[in-house]
């Protein structure tokens, strides 16, 4: 089956639409940030189980180490949650995923402009 001669022209016309959608939905950094927070959540749970075990078994050295790990995990979580502290780091991390592609700029449509 042959392609219609206008299908190539239509594909070229739609390329701008697809480029715009891609530029607006670069979500890989968001997924990475969610994985980071998921790992923090897993750390909380693991440390909590460690603390419970150490407390019940009267392993005070392990308990103290667990409290220090928990404090460190909380500090990392607070640092990541405050954009004023970790915003630039998170932004640089996000830019690393798309550094070869450049920064997209989405042009605003003027009123009355056709798609």
Secondary structure, 3 states (H helix, E strand, C coil): CCCCHHHHHHHHHHHHHHHHHHHHCCCHHHHHHHHHHHHHHHHHHHHHHHHHHHHHCCCHHHHHHHHHHHHHHHHHHHHHHCHHHHHHHHHHHHHHHCCCCCCCCCCCCCCCCCC
